[in-house]
Amino acid sequence: MAVPKQRHSKARGAKRRTHWKLHGPGLVACPQCHKPKLQHRICPSCGFYRGSKVLEQTAE
């Protein structure tokens, strides 16, 4: 098994970890009701997906 011969500095380790970050969800506007929804999912507010009604909304 490979073992490092020299210790890496804190700066070098931090440079490697610069891309370890959280990203927000990919929200898009629903073409029917224009509310934000996740991409490639049924809209939770109107129930449409790709222009067709998929989910019936119940009155609360």
N, C-alpha and C positions, 0 to 999 in steps of 0.2 A: 504494500500500500504506500502511496506517495505521501511523504511528510515534508512540509515546507522547511527549507534550510534557514531562512531568515524570517523574522516577525514582520508582518505588514503594519504600516503606520495607521493611526486613526484616520488620517486624511484619505489614505488610499481606500480604506474600508468604506468611508463615507461616500467617496466617489462612486463606488460600485453600487451603493444602496440609493443613489439619487432617484431611481425610477420606481422604488417601492412606495407608491403613494396610492391613496384611495381616490376613486373616481365616482362622481355622482351618477345616478341612473340616467339612461338615455331616454329622456322624455321628448315626445313630439306632440304637436297639436292634433287632436282628432279631426278628421275632415268633416264629420257630421256636426258635432256639437262644439268644436274648437276648444275643448278642455284638454289639459295635459294628460297623456297616457304613456305607458311603456310601449316601446316599439314591438311590433309583431305580436301584440296581445289584443284581446277584446277590450273595448273601451268600457270601463266600469260605470260610467255615468249614463251612456246611451245604449250600450249593448251591441254596437255595430263593429264588424271586422271586415275590412276590404270591401266596403260598400254594401254589405248585406247584413240584415238583422240576424244575429246569432243568439242573443240572450234577451229574454223578456225581463223587463224591469218590474219589480213589485212595488206598489205604493206603500210607503212607510208611515 
